[in-house]
């Protein structure tokens, strides 16, 4: 078991090929910034200290990734990975082993990093390498005839023969901290870019007669960096396929594992089914026997057992009980809590409200800032008018209430148990329990009324209805 290392994450680059105002390390992968994935991997090593080097968009990066265990240091101006490492070492303990990594290699496995640390504890420089099908643009690992690592050469500084090498440097190295600090202090910008390359420390170690170890990973995707949006999209699909595979092996039925996006965490019980095109964000839990229809978006949701979410429903920060029926085209907004057997139907929106057992709002309705009892029937086209232009107000609707179609309940208001609200009513006062409450304007029919008509265009026949 490796001792706790120091860790430096290099995240100062601009990422010009992303063509974005957003710093590269903040571009999201599976719902989290690229650098957050790297931090999660190194935290599995239980490091003594973590320093992140920021530069381009430093304020944004530091605000997004701030954590008690993370120290930020800035590189300004940008002068390469060697200079960034020198800056990071100034914020880390001077002893032990230091692991250096990149903030744009999000799938790097923690066990590979732990292997580097173990190798470095033996007093040597350790590299994480990979053999790849398309090494263009990446630093090549140069080995001697006996297989020992001799140096790393960057693409732009490599010869034609060196560019044919398929073993690449991933950007992750580990070494005894004192040695690394000594080597970094001796770096010079002798390359085409005028930058200080951290990879030059390999040749320094070889020159001193120190062993250079390499741990080579088999999974090329696990060390793939992100330099443009196409590479980001490719990694996104890899992550999603892995998550889909894990779900299916755990007993979840996916209509198509290539058409699901998990941008957070998704925990499923037994016999859960998920149709195509669904997106899961934040922390989502789906209990036994529940089903999610096509093209739904669930964010920070608990779905009870046996509940069915129909197509095109958007659910955010809500709790849904057992055997509910939601959608299609339903929207649950933050603060919604549904008890068992609740029905929320087509084009119904619920916000900051609780609905008791077996209550129903099946069509074209809005329930906001309300406490709704059990066995309530909430009619089509009805709303709680909860906002007066300055403040939100609450509606209290008791058990066994029937609200007719096209009603407006103007909050604050209470409707007693067993009350009936007549269709088309605007209710502004308390509706007593067990009674019918309604407001109706007198119905009028006006004889000989004629609907306004547009003037006929010159030469056009008069097709309007005429009154005798």
N, C-alpha and C positions, 0 to 999 in steps of 0.2 A: 504494500500500500504506500503510495507516494505521500510525502509530506505536503503540507499546505504550501502552495507556491504563491509568489507575487504574480500579478497578471497585469499586462498592459494591452489595451485595445486601441488600435490605430484607426481613428475615425475622422480625420481632418480633411479628407479629399473632397473636391467639389463634385465629382461625378459628372463631367461635362457631357458625356454621351447619354446621360439620362434626359438631357434637354429639359430641365425642370428647375423651378425656383425652390423646390424642396430638397434639402441636403440628401445625398444618396442614401446614407445609413438610416434615414427616417422613412424611406419608401416602404409600404407595408407588404409583408408576406404572411399569408394566412392570418391577417388581422393584427399583426404586431410589426413594429419597425424591424428592419433587417438587423440592426445592432442589438435589439432586444433578444433575438434568437441566440446570437453569439454570447451575450451576457448570461443567458440561461444555461448554456453549455458550460461556461467556465465556473459558474456558481456551483455546479455539481462537484467541483474539485475542492470546495470549501476553502477558497483562497484566503491568505492573510490580508491582502489588500488588492483592490482593483483600481487602476488608473486608466482613464480614457482620454486620449489626445483628440481635441476638437480643433477645428479651424474654420472652414467654410460653414456658414450658418451656425456658428458655435452656440449662440443664444438659444436657438430653436432646439438643437440637439440636446443641450444640457437641460432645458426645461422638460423635454419629452422623456428623457431617460433618468432623471434625477432619482437617486436612491441613497439610503444611509450608508451603504457599503461601497459607494462609488465616488472616486475623486476625479475631478476634471482638471486637465491642464491644457493650455492652448499653444498651438503652433502657428506663429505668425512672424514672417511669411512662410508659406509652405516650401519646404526644402527636402522633401523625400522621407522615406521610412526610417532611414538611419537617424536623421535629425529628430524625427518624432519619437523614436525610441529613447534617445538621449534625454529629451524633455520628460518623458514618462518616468524614466529611472530616477529622476530627481524628486518624484513624489512617492516613491516606493521604498520599502526597507532595503538597506544596502547588502543584506546577507541573504542566504538561502538560494533558491532557484527562482528565476523569473521566466514566465511564459509570455511570449509576444504573439498577438493575433490581430486579425483584420476584422473590422466591423461590417464588412459587406460579404462575408462568407457564412451564410446563416445556418447551413445544415451540418456544420462541422460537429462530429460526434464527441461527446464528453470522454468516452473511453479512449479515443485516439489521443486526446489532449493529455489524459492521465498517463498514457504510455510515454509521451514526450517528457513529461516531468520526471518520471522514473528513470529514463535514460540520462537526463541531465544531472540527476542526483549522483550519478557515477563520475562526475567531473568532466563531462563532455558536452559538446554542442549537439543538439538533437533537432532534426528537421522533420516536418510532416510533408510527405510527398505523395504523388499519385501518378499513375500512368493513364493518359487520356487519349482519346481518338483524334481530337482536334487541339493541338497544343499552341496554335497561333496566338500570339500576343502574350504568352505566359513565360515566366522565367524557367529556363531549362536546368536540370540537375546534371552536372558534369561528374562522371565517375572515372576512376583510374581502371587499369586493366584488371586489377584484383577486386573491383567492385566497390572500393571505398570512395566516399564522396570527396571531391576535390574543390568544387566551386559551384556557384550558380551564376548563370549569365542571363541577362534580360533580353527579350526579343530584339529590341532595337540595337543592342550591342553584340548580338550573336552572329557567328559566321553561318554560311549556308549549311555546313555539316552539322553545326550545333543546333540549328533550327529543325533538323530532322529527328532530333531526340524527342521521345514521347513522354519522358518522365519530367514532371513539372514541380516547381516549388509552390506550395499552397499559401505561403505567407505566415505560417505558424511555426515558431521555433521556441526552444527552451534551452537555457544554459545557466550555469552558476552565475549569480548576479554580479559578483565582482569581476569575473572574466568578461561578461557581456559589457559592463561599463567601461572596462579597459579597451575593448575592441571598438566600441562605438566612439570613444574619444579620439581614435586614430583614423576615423573615416575621412575620405576626401572626395570631392565631386569630380571624379575623373571620367565621367560617362558623357554620352551625347546630350543628356538632359540637364547637366549641371546640378544633379541632385545627389544627396547622400543616401546610398543604397544600404539598407540593413543587410542584404544578402552578401555584401563584401566581407562580412565577418567570417564566412565559411572559409575563404582563402586564408584569412588571418589565422584561424584555428589550425588549418593544415600546415601553414608555415611554422607554427610553434610546435608542431609534432603532436598536437592534441587530436584525439579521435573525434570524428564527426559521424554521428549515427543518424539513420533515417528510418522512420516508420512510414511504410507505404500503405495507403488505404486502397481497398478493392473497389469501393463504390465511388465512382467519379463524381456523381451528383453531390456527395457529402462534402466535397471541398470546392464546389463550383462557386466562383465569385459572381457578383452582379455588376455589370458595367453599363448595361442598357436595358430598356424596357422589354425587349424580346427575351433576354436572359432571365429577367425577373418573372415574366409570364411562364417561361419554361419551368422554373423552379416552383412556381405556384402550383402547376399541375402535378409535379412530382409529390409535393407535400400533400395535396388533396387526394391523390391516389393512395398514398401510404395510409392516410387517415381512413379513407373508405375501406381499404383492405382490413384494417384493424377492427372497424365496426362490424364488418361482415363476419370475420372470424369469431367475434364475440356474440354473434347471434342476431344482428340487425339485418333486415332485408332492405336492400337498396335497389330501386328500379333500374338504375344505371350508375355504377360507381364512378363513371367519368363525368357525371353531371350533378355534383354536390360540392358545396363550398362551406368549409368549416373554418371560420375566422375567429376562433376562440376555443372553447372546450365544449364538447358534446358528449354527454353520458346517456346511454340508452339502456333500458331494461330489456326483459325478454320479449321476443316477438313484436318488436317495433318495426314498422314499415315506413319507408321514406321514398316518396316519388321523386321525379326528376326536377332539376332546376332549383332546389331549395338552398337557402343560405342561412347559416347559423352563426351568430355573432355573440361575443361575450360568453357567459356561462349558461348553457342550456342543458336541462335534464328532461328526458322523455321517459315516462314510466311504462311498465309492462303493458303490452297490447295496444299502445297508442299508435295512431297513424297520421302521417303528415302528407297532405296532398301536394300536387305539383306547384312549383313556383311560389312557395311560401318563404317569408323571411321571419326568423325567430331570433330575438335578441334578449338575453338575460331572462329566460322563461323557464318555469317549471310546468310541465304538462302531466296531468294525472293519468292513472291507468285507464285504458279503454277509451280515452278521449280521441275524437277524430277532428283534425284540422283540415278543412277543405281548401281547394285551390286558391291561389293568389291572396292569401291572408297575410297581413303584416302584424306581428305581435311583438310588443316591446315592454320589457320590465313588468311582467304580469305573472300571476299565479293562477293556474287553471286546474280545477278539481277533476274528480273521477267522472268518466262517462259523459263528458261535455261534447257538444257539437258546435264547431266554430266555422263560420264561412259558408260558402266561398266569398271572397272579397270583403272579409271582415277586418277591422282594425282595433287592436287592443293597445292602448297607450299606457305609459307608466302609472303605477299605482292601482292597476286593475286586479281584483281578486274575485275569482268565480268559484262558487261551491260546486258540489256534484250535480250532474244532470242539467247544467245550464245550457241553453241554446242561444248563440249569438249568430245571426244569419247574414244574409246578403246586404252589403253596404251599411253595416251597423258599426258605429264607432263608440267605444267605451273608454273613458279616461278617469283615473283617480276615483274609482267607484268599486263597491262591492255588490255582488249579486248573490242572493241566497239560493238554496237548493231548489232545482226544478223551475227556476225563473227563465223567461224567454223574451228575447227581443229579436224577432225573426226577419224584419225587413226595414231598411231605409230609416234608421233611427239613430239618435245621439243620446248617450247617457254620460253626463260629466259631473264630477264632484257630487256623487249621490250614494246613499246607502239604500239598497233595494233588498227587500225581504225575500222570503221563499214563495214559490208558486205564483210569482207575478207574471202577468202577460202584458207586455209593453208593445203597444200597437205601431203599425207602420207609419212612418212620417212624423212620429212624436219626438220631442226633444226636451231636455232640461235646459232652460235658459239660465246658465250658471254665472254669467259675467255681466256686470253692470257698466262696463267701460273702465272701471278702476279696480274692482275687487271681485274675487270669486266667492260664490255663496253655495251652500249645500242644500240638497234636497233629501228628505227622508221619506221613503216609500215603504209602507208596512207589508206584512204578509198578505197573500191572497188578493192583491190589488189587481184590478183590470184597468189599464189605460187604453182608451180607444185610439183610433188612427188620427193623425194630424193634430195632436194636442201639444200645447206648450205649457210646461210647468215652470213658472218663473220663481227662481230661488231668491231668498231662502223660503222653503215651503215644506210642509209635512202632509202626507196622505195616510190616513189611518188604515188599520187592518181591514181587509175586506171591502174597501171603498171601490167604487167604479167611477172612472172619469169618462164622460161622454165624448164621443168622437168630435173632433173639430173644436175643442174647448181650449181657452186660454185661462189657466188657473193661477190666481195671484194670492189667494188666501188658503188657509188650512181646509183640507177636504176631510170631513168627519168619517170615522170608521163605519163601515157597513152601509153607507149611503151612496146614492148617485149624485155626483156633482158635475154640472155642465154649465157652459155659457154659450148661448146661441143668439145670434142676431135674427130678427124677423126676416123670413124669406119673402121676397117680393118678385112678382112677374110683371113687367111693364109692357102693356099692349102697344102696338104700333111703333115700338122702338126700332130704329134703323141703325145698323152698324155703319160707322164711317167708311167711306170708300175713297180710293185714290182717283184723281181725275183721269178720264180715259185719254190715251194718247191719240193725237190727230190721225184719223183714218183707221183706227183700230175698232173692231166691233165691240159694242157694250155687252160684256158677258155677265155683269153683275145681276144679282137677284133683284127683282122689282117688287114694290109693295103696292097693291091695288088700293 
